[in-house]
Amino acid sequence: RAFITDLVYTTVRRYRTLEWVLGRLVKKMPKGETEAALLVGACQILFMPDVADYAAVNETVEAAKLASKQTAGLVNAVLRNLLRQRDALLADLQKQSIGIRTSHPDALVTRWLERFGEAETLALCEWDNTPAETFLAFPPGAPQAFAPLPRGTRVDEVPGYAEGGFIVQDPATAPAIELLDVKAGLKVLDACAAPGGKTVQLAWRMGPPASDRHLLVALDVHEDRLATIRANLERTRQTWVTVQPGDLTDTPAAALAPFGLFDRILLDAPCSNSGVLRRRPDARWRWSTKRMKKLAETQASMLENALALLAPGGRLVYSTCSLEPEENRRQITVLRKTHPELACVAVEERIPTRSHTDGAFACALERQA
């Protein structure tokens, strides 16, 4: 299972590079199972040194036979040719653009080059191509806040899992939680709550209900993701949290009307994921300037609607896992121009090459009472 996961993730990460290499060996790239076999076979030969060359070829060919013998023959010929030309192809690859060498879309690389320069852009792309560590997050007061999970270990086999002693979460999420500054007796909204990791973190910090006003609402628009939130809350023994279906792109979210105004709102907005491309390798192939701008419009709408739910004197934390200014600082700048009653309390930005965590942005805004 671990090997297959690694193979799939590495193939998706390295797709553009693999496509370039195979394009030197195949006149017209086949589709379907044949393309898949060529990609995973080439991935093992080029980017998985622990796999023996003969195993990479033989096992891929055997898998290709499930499609057709003709397919298997083509796969066998191409992969053996790749082995013969590997050194020359890799040398030629180093002469190509950063986008081809590191398997990233050119539009994203161009933006990063303008902002970070060539050395850090290359380092960012290389970071995205490394397998992401899995971190366990523990409740406040534990000996450590986060700990890496040893590779090959199943989360549900770690002692304390069934008892809800931890959740799975990257340290990059910590600033948003800390900036929200929750405590007992507050009304708190986690506005885009799935899969529920941040909700659990907030519940841990608030403690069990101490009064009628003590409230934590976890909101999400997708019913299947609400089930995941509930499962995480149940495992961590935080069943007092209210899980509510609703869409914050509503004006405001109609489902939240019965709760009144909130003292704290966490808006972990949907974004382009450019800060977590090593963890979500497929996200780089969905990235485009057009899509990012569309997401930025959604984020701006959600910020306005969240503010409509914020009590005077309350605090809203806006966060993303994007590195792009249009989704981060620019959103705050534009929002404060139309809402002068908002004060910016703090901003935290994590760039993977500097923080050695996932990329993240968090800004705490307070509404003057």
KEGUKOL-965626 format. One line per 5 residues: number of its first residue (from 0); their letters; for each residue x, y, z of C-alpha. Coordinates in nm, 2 decimals. Each point is the difference from the previous one (the first is absolute). Layout:
! residues N
NUM> A> X/Y/Z  ... $
! end
This chain:
! residues 369
0> RAFIT> 0.00/0.00/0.00  0.28/0.24/0.09  0.18/-0.07/-0.32  -0.30/0.05/-0.22  -0.08/0.32/0.17 $
5> DLVYT> 0.35/0.13/-0.05  0.00/-0.11/-0.36  -0.33/0.17/-0.08  0.09/0.33/0.18  0.35/0.01/-0.16 $
10> TVRRY> -0.14/-0.06/-0.34  -0.25/0.28/0.04  0.26/0.23/0.14  0.24/-0.07/-0.28  -0.26/-0.02/-0.28 $
15> RTLEW> 0.14/0.29/-0.21  0.36/-0.13/0.02  -0.11/-0.35/-0.08  -0.21/0.12/-0.29  0.31/0.19/-0.14 $
20> VLGRL> 0.23/-0.31/0.04  -0.25/-0.24/-0.16  -0.06/0.25/-0.28  0.36/-0.06/-0.10  -0.06/-0.38/-0.03 $
25> VKKMP> -0.36/-0.02/-0.14  -0.11/0.18/-0.31  -0.36/0.02/0.10  -0.09/-0.06/0.37  -0.27/-0.26/0.04 $
30> KGETE> -0.29/0.05/0.23  -0.18/-0.20/0.27  0.17/-0.29/0.17  0.30/0.01/-0.23  0.08/0.36/0.09 $
35> AALLV> -0.04/-0.09/0.37  0.24/-0.29/-0.03  0.26/0.21/-0.18  -0.03/0.27/0.26  0.03/-0.22/0.31 $
40> GACQI> 0.28/-0.21/-0.16  0.20/0.31/-0.09  -0.06/0.15/0.34  0.16/-0.30/0.17  0.30/0.00/-0.23 $
45> LFMPD> 0.06/0.37/0.03  -0.12/0.11/0.35  -0.02/-0.31/0.22  0.36/-0.13/0.05  -0.10/-0.26/0.25 $
50> VADYA> -0.19/-0.19/-0.28  0.23/-0.23/-0.20  0.00/0.08/-0.38  -0.10/-0.36/-0.09  -0.29/0.01/0.25 $
55> AVNET> -0.12/0.34/-0.13  -0.01/-0.14/-0.36  -0.13/-0.35/0.07  -0.27/0.09/0.25  -0.13/0.29/-0.22 $
60> VEAAK> -0.01/-0.23/-0.30  -0.19/-0.26/0.19  -0.25/0.26/0.11  -0.03/0.13/-0.36  -0.09/-0.35/-0.12 $
65> LASKQ> -0.34/0.05/0.18  -0.08/0.24/-0.28  0.14/-0.19/-0.29  0.31/-0.19/-0.12  0.06/0.26/-0.26 $
70> TAGLV> 0.00/0.27/0.27  0.25/-0.20/0.21  0.23/-0.03/-0.30  0.01/0.37/-0.05  0.05/0.07/0.37 $
75> NAVLR> 0.29/-0.25/0.01  0.17/0.15/-0.30  -0.03/0.36/0.12  0.11/-0.07/0.36  0.31/-0.20/-0.11 $
80> NLLRQ> 0.08/0.28/-0.24  -0.03/0.25/0.29  0.25/-0.21/0.20  0.25/0.01/-0.28  -0.04/0.38/-0.05 $
85> RDALL> -0.06/0.10/0.36  0.33/0.18/0.07  -0.02/0.20/-0.33  -0.37/0.09/0.06  0.07/0.11/0.36 $
90> ADLQK> 0.29/0.22/-0.12  -0.22/0.16/-0.26  -0.28/0.05/0.25  0.23/0.22/0.21  0.02/0.24/-0.29 $
95> QSIGI> -0.38/0.05/-0.01  -0.21/0.27/0.17  -0.08/-0.02/0.38  -0.35/-0.09/-0.09  0.10/-0.31/-0.19 $
100> RTSHP> 0.29/-0.10/0.23  -0.21/0.02/0.31  -0.34/-0.09/-0.14  -0.19/0.33/0.07  -0.23/0.21/-0.21 $
105> DALVT> 0.18/0.29/-0.17  -0.26/0.26/0.11  0.08/-0.08/0.37  0.37/-0.02/-0.05  0.00/0.34/-0.17 $
110> RWLER> -0.18/0.16/0.29  0.24/-0.15/0.25  0.30/0.11/-0.20  -0.12/0.36/0.01  -0.07/-0.02/0.37 $
115> FGEAE> 0.27/-0.23/0.14  0.28/0.00/-0.26  0.14/-0.31/-0.17  0.18/-0.17/0.29  -0.30/0.01/0.24 $
120> TLALC> -0.24/-0.09/-0.28  0.21/-0.31/-0.08  0.01/-0.09/0.37  -0.38/0.04/0.02  -0.05/-0.23/-0.29 $
125> EWDNT> 0.24/-0.26/0.14  -0.18/0.02/0.33  -0.33/-0.07/-0.18  0.15/-0.31/-0.15  0.10/-0.16/0.34 $
130> PAETF> -0.25/-0.23/0.17  -0.18/0.18/0.28  0.04/-0.10/0.36  -0.31/-0.09/0.20  -0.02/0.19/0.33 $
135> LAFPP> -0.21/-0.09/0.31  -0.14/0.30/0.19  -0.06/-0.03/0.37  -0.22/0.20/0.25  0.13/0.30/0.19 $
140> GAPQA> 0.20/-0.11/0.30  0.14/-0.31/-0.17  0.39/-0.04/0.01  0.01/0.10/-0.37  -0.24/0.18/-0.23 $
145> FAPLP> 0.09/-0.19/-0.32  0.20/-0.31/-0.07  0.09/-0.16/-0.34  -0.15/-0.35/-0.07  0.27/-0.25/-0.09 $
150> RGTRV> -0.03/-0.10/-0.37  -0.18/-0.32/-0.06  -0.20/0.03/0.33  -0.38/0.00/-0.02  -0.16/0.29/0.19 $
155> DEVPG> -0.26/-0.23/0.15  0.28/-0.23/0.14  0.15/0.28/0.21  -0.08/-0.04/0.37  -0.27/0.25/0.11 $
160> YAEGG> -0.17/0.01/-0.34  -0.32/-0.17/0.11  -0.01/0.21/0.31  0.02/0.33/-0.20  0.34/0.09/0.14 $
165> FIVQD> 0.11/0.18/-0.32  -0.11/0.11/-0.35  0.19/0.01/-0.33  0.11/0.36/-0.08  0.30/0.18/-0.13 $
170> PATAP> 0.17/0.26/0.22  -0.07/0.27/-0.26  -0.36/0.00/0.14  0.11/0.12/0.34  0.01/0.38/-0.07 $
175> AIELL> -0.36/0.02/-0.10  -0.11/-0.19/0.31  0.21/0.21/0.23  -0.09/0.33/-0.15  -0.37/-0.07/0.05 $
180> DVKAG> 0.06/0.00/0.38  -0.30/-0.21/0.10  -0.10/-0.07/0.36  -0.30/-0.12/0.20  -0.32/0.19/-0.01 $
185> LKVLD> 0.04/0.13/-0.36  -0.22/-0.05/-0.30  0.24/-0.14/-0.27  -0.06/-0.08/-0.37  0.23/-0.22/-0.21 $
190> ACAAP> -0.13/0.11/-0.33  0.16/-0.25/-0.24  0.05/-0.28/0.25  0.06/-0.32/-0.20  0.17/-0.24/0.07 $
195> GGKTV> -0.02/0.12/0.35  0.36/0.03/0.12  -0.02/0.37/0.09  -0.34/-0.06/0.16  0.15/-0.25/0.24 $
200> QLAWR> 0.29/0.24/0.07  -0.25/0.27/0.09  -0.21/-0.24/0.21  0.30/-0.11/0.20  0.08/0.37/0.08 $
205> MGPPA> -0.35/0.09/0.09  -0.07/-0.30/0.23  -0.34/-0.15/0.07  -0.30/0.24/0.01  0.01/0.22/0.31 $
210> SDRHL> -0.30/0.22/-0.08  -0.29/0.04/-0.24  0.22/0.24/-0.20  0.28/-0.25/-0.04  -0.05/-0.11/-0.37 $
215> LVALD> 0.22/-0.14/-0.28  -0.17/-0.04/-0.34  0.17/-0.20/-0.28  -0.14/0.11/-0.34  0.06/-0.16/-0.33 $
220> VHEDR> -0.19/-0.02/-0.33  0.07/-0.36/-0.09  -0.21/-0.27/0.17  0.27/-0.27/-0.05  0.26/0.22/0.17 $
225> LATIR> -0.24/0.07/0.29  0.02/-0.37/0.07  0.37/0.02/0.02  -0.02/0.29/0.25  -0.24/-0.19/0.21 $
230> ANLER> 0.22/-0.31/0.00  0.30/0.21/0.11  -0.20/0.16/0.28  -0.13/-0.33/0.12  0.34/-0.16/0.01 $
235> TRQTW> 0.15/0.29/0.19  -0.30/0.01/0.24  -0.11/0.35/-0.10  -0.36/-0.09/-0.08  -0.13/0.32/0.16 $
240> VTVQP> 0.10/0.19/-0.32  -0.28/0.10/-0.23  0.05/-0.13/-0.36  -0.21/0.21/-0.24  -0.05/-0.03/-0.37 $
245> GDLTD> 0.02/0.34/-0.17  0.17/0.21/-0.27  0.19/0.31/0.09  -0.04/0.13/-0.35  -0.36/0.07/0.10 $
250> TPAAA> -0.06/0.36/0.11  0.03/-0.08/0.29  -0.02/-0.37/0.06  -0.37/-0.05/0.07  0.07/-0.32/0.20 $
255> LAPFG> 0.19/0.21/0.26  -0.28/0.25/0.07  -0.13/-0.18/0.31  0.35/0.04/0.17  0.02/0.37/-0.02 $
260> LFDRI> 0.34/0.18/-0.02  0.32/-0.18/0.09  0.29/0.12/0.22  0.26/-0.19/-0.21  -0.01/-0.12/-0.36 $
265> LLDAP> 0.26/-0.21/-0.18  -0.03/0.02/-0.38  0.25/-0.25/-0.14  -0.10/0.08/-0.35  0.01/-0.22/-0.31 $
270> CSNSG> 0.31/0.09/-0.20  0.23/-0.10/-0.28  0.21/-0.22/0.24  0.33/0.14/-0.13  0.15/-0.04/0.34 $
275> VLRRR> -0.08/-0.37/0.04  0.09/-0.14/-0.35  0.22/-0.27/0.15  -0.29/-0.12/0.21  -0.26/0.04/-0.28 $
280> PDARW> 0.21/-0.08/-0.31  -0.30/0.01/-0.24  -0.07/0.37/0.10  0.28/0.13/-0.21  -0.17/-0.13/-0.32 $
285> RWSTK> -0.32/0.18/0.09  0.19/0.33/0.07  -0.06/0.28/-0.24  -0.01/0.38/0.03  -0.36/-0.01/-0.11 $
290> RMKKL> -0.10/-0.25/0.27  0.20/0.19/0.26  -0.18/0.32/-0.08  -0.34/-0.18/0.02  0.10/-0.14/0.34 $
295> AETQA> 0.10/0.35/0.11  -0.35/0.13/-0.09  -0.15/-0.28/0.21  0.23/0.08/0.29  -0.10/0.36/-0.01 $
300> SMLEN> -0.37/-0.09/0.01  0.06/-0.24/0.29  0.19/0.27/0.19  -0.29/0.25/-0.04  -0.25/-0.26/0.11 $
305> ALALL> 0.21/-0.11/0.30  0.02/0.36/0.11  -0.37/0.02/0.00  0.00/-0.27/0.27  0.28/0.16/0.22 $
310> APGGR> -0.11/0.18/0.32  0.14/0.34/0.10  0.33/-0.06/0.17  0.03/-0.34/-0.16  0.29/-0.15/-0.19 $
315> LVYST> 0.02/-0.16/-0.34  0.29/-0.20/-0.12  0.03/-0.04/-0.38  0.24/-0.28/-0.11  0.10/-0.19/-0.31 $
320> CSLEP> 0.26/-0.25/-0.11  0.09/0.22/-0.30  0.32/0.19/-0.06  -0.16/0.25/-0.24  -0.04/0.36/0.11 $
325> EENRR> -0.34/0.03/-0.18  -0.14/-0.27/0.23  0.17/0.13/0.32  0.12/0.36/0.08  -0.18/0.16/-0.29 $
330> QITVL> -0.33/-0.14/0.13  0.06/0.16/0.33  0.11/0.34/-0.15  -0.32/0.02/-0.21  -0.22/-0.11/0.28 $
335> RKTHP> 0.13/0.26/0.24  -0.05/0.28/-0.25  -0.38/-0.07/0.01  0.00/-0.09/0.37  0.20/0.27/0.19 $
340> ELACV> -0.14/-0.14/0.33  0.23/-0.30/-0.04  0.34/0.00/0.16  0.28/-0.24/-0.11  0.13/-0.17/0.31 $
345> AVEER> 0.26/-0.23/-0.15  0.11/-0.17/-0.32  0.18/-0.33/-0.03  0.13/-0.13/-0.33  0.19/-0.32/-0.05 $
350> IPTRS> 0.21/-0.06/-0.31  0.11/-0.37/-0.01  0.36/0.08/-0.09  0.03/0.22/0.31  -0.24/-0.17/0.25 $
355> HTDGA> 0.06/-0.36/-0.11  -0.37/-0.06/0.04  -0.29/0.02/-0.24  -0.06/0.34/-0.14  -0.27/0.20/0.18 $
360> FACAL> -0.14/0.35/0.06  -0.20/0.13/0.30  -0.12/0.34/0.10  -0.19/0.10/0.31  -0.25/0.29/-0.04 $
365> ERQA> -0.19/0.16/0.29  -0.32/0.20/-0.03  0.00/0.30/0.22  -0.27/-0.01/0.26 $
! end
